[in-house]
Amino acid sequence: DELFDLLQQDQALVEQLADQLQIDATDPQAIIQELINKASAMNQIEPDTADGWFNLGVQQQTAGDAEAAIGSYDRSLELDPHASAVWSNRGVALADLGRYEEAIATFERVLQIEPTSHWAWNNRGQALAELGRFEDAIASFNEGLKYIQPTAQPEGWGQLHRAKGNAYYDQGRMALYPHNYWRKAISEYELALNTLTPSASPLGYLQLLQDLMRAALSLGQIERSRSLGEQGSELLQRLIEQEQQSGILGIPLLIQSIGFHQLMVDLAVQSGQLSQALELAEKGKNACFSWFLGDWLDRETSPTWDEMQQLLNPSTAIIYWHLSPAALTTFILKPDAPQPIVQSAPPPSGEELAIAVQRLRELDNWVQDWNQQYEEYRQLEQQQEGATPRWRDNLVEKLNNLAIILNIPELISEIPAFVNNLILIPHRDLHRLPLHALFPERFTVSYLPSAQIGLTLKRLRQISPPSDPQRATRLVCVECPHREGEEALLYTQIEAAGVTQMFENATRIDDAIATKERILTALASGYGIFHYTGKASDRPKIPSQSALALAYPDQLTLEDISRLYLNSYQLVYLSASEIAVTGKSAIATESVGLVSAFLSRGVTNVTSSLWRVEAISRTLLTIEFYRLIKEGIAPADALKQAQQWLRALTYSELAQWYQNLATQLADEAPSISEYLRTQANLLQEDTAKMSSSQPPFAHPYHWAAFTIAGI
């Protein structure tokens, strides 16, 4: 995953690996496939050779195991300490793990062997910049330019100047007064234009234009930004047409098209064209969804501002975020408004610019810290250690800080008092954050991946409403606890039994028989509700591999889901999903995952969790949610009420809940019923808990993970 991500964002690295592999390829997918082929051929190679260990390291790095790859590269280097390609790959793997100091030392070993390696100079400088050592990074790029001449290595010379410009730009983002740094960045980009030309390096030229446009926008150079955008868009369109004629549209071009869309949104906002800016933001989202989710969205035209208003009603507003390399923009869509209200970076001047830059920097830092703390939490959870991770301890404080960064109080002040329903349409990393927890309880909050998906679902329901009213009572429950531990297994069984006993037409498929073939057959059988209790994980770097884990080794991937027709389903419930996984997405604009896949196939609502909570919390909330659904409460309202119920639940009420469910399951699941009665008795014997008014599940860890998307 890490190598794939790097290849998508670094065309120079693609060319480097293509040269090392001695193949003619510019597509990361082709590079990955060749690496896999070589790894497969390793079985024919003597393992204890430098090449054998190197190939094993490549295989491990391709599979996302950078730690193991480093070990293999070390074994290879013991046998051949002068192999610059091995040192280079080792440095990239270290950088993938955030071990930048070690990566820098490794790239220096490459340069001792091959001082004219522009890749090594580039990687060394970027690692220094990642540490915030911008002056050292710039000095490193300058040193590299002594060895890399424009006549001998025009591509490498241009890429070093581009990287130096990026270091200046990022240094500006960290500064109180950034203008001077951004002007220096533009000077470096202009030098790079001498060798990164449309004919010699079309992708490098596109990347350079995008960087130059970003810096120009940050300096308020509107006309120059518009000209750069037009140049890039024209070249991009020509390249796309060429690739379409060959039948293959490469990921790098898709990334560039989305990058230009993001900056054109910023340009439209700064030009005062607010409706057009929103339409451009939406168009960029839908281009990404169409790429990964098949032709379902290809038949649709990205909606206009007027069309987006069909999602509104007198009690509903939309908050729509857009995050570009240069700005965070928030659109507020209110009923009967002539155009969206925009909250974004002000015109770049003086103190206002400093505030805007600081806001974007604070969000970047917040997300980076969230990623680090959440990854620690996942590791502790997997190791089943007793210590509470700091991610969970700091969750309330982190969410309060996020509300300040996103200006939530100001957003709320723009929403009329008669609006009590909010549709949130996040962007990039914001997709995996509990944004609903930042808003007052007056609002019922639901999510959409894009306005187009919401409009298409609404149109589907109007054109072809579910023909069989009984489908809403037909539920299929797939139980795949995957051995999380005895207690988790037991609560998964309680959840499945508690949910299915509410429905007359319920089918349970347990772990042992939950094969991919059986689940595909069940999904095609026209149920109204699909309830899944197992591990559901998004893969941001390779979205097509996002999957529901089934009977080992089967899984239902996003690619499988995108081929289904699920218009009969009013609800998909993924009770143990994990959407808050860290790492940059493959396409630097959208979070394409399981939720958007199910919605794109016609499912009306998808309930999922951003992180995996304790089994008891999940079970309590899930069963209460379905109880409310059975009472006729709309899914978004049912989730809100279930969360409020869980937050307020006391130990004495929990004991009564155990007793009530035990009675309901006495005939269908006697062993579970007996366990529930035992738990109730244990609680009732604990006088301290029974007399406590402190709700044990009030912390947002227990309830804020659960979200609902759809209409």
RATABEL-V281064 format. One line per field, one symbol per residue. phi: phi as a letter, one per 40 degrees, with the letter a starting at -180 (. if undefined). burial: 1 if it has 24 or more other ideal C-beta (glycine too) atoms within 12 Angstrom, else 0. Layout:
phi->???
burial->???
This chain:
phi->.ccdccccbbcccdcccccccfbbabbdcccdccccccccccdcbdccbccccccccccccccgbccccccccccccccacbccccdccccccccdcgcccccccccccdcccbcccccccccccccccccgcccccccccccccccbccccbdccccccccccccccccccccccbcdcccccccccccccccbcbdccadcccccccccccdcccccgcccccccccccccccdccccccccccgbbcddccccccccdccccdcccccgccccccccccccdcccccccbgcdcccbcdccdcccccccadbbbbbbcbbbcbabbbcbbbdgccaccbbaccdcafcccdcccccccccdcccccddccccccccccccfccccccdcccdcccccccccccfddccccccdcccbbbbbbcafdccbbcccccbcccccbbbbcacccccccccccccbcdcbccccbcbbbbbbcffchcccccccccdcccccccbcbbbbbcdcbccccccccccccgcbbbbbbccbbcbdcbdccdaccbddbcabcdccccbcbbccccabbbcbcacccchcccbcabbcacccccccchccbbbabcbccddccdcdccccdcccdccgccdccccdccccccccccccccdccdcccdccbdccacccdcccccccccccccccccccccccbcccdcbcccbbbhb
burial->111111111111111111011000111111110110011001000000011111111111111101001101111110000011111111111111100101110111111001001111111111111110010111011011100100001111111111111111111111100110111111011111101100001111111111111111111111011101101110110011001000001111111111111111111111000111111111111111111111011001011010111111000111111111111111111100101111111001000010011111101101100110111111001000000010110110011001101111001101100010111111111111111111100011111111111111110100000100001111111111110100011111111111111110011111100101011101100111111111111111111111111110011111011101011111111111111111111111111111111111111111111111111111111111111111000011111111111110101111101100110110001001101110110010000000000001101111111111111
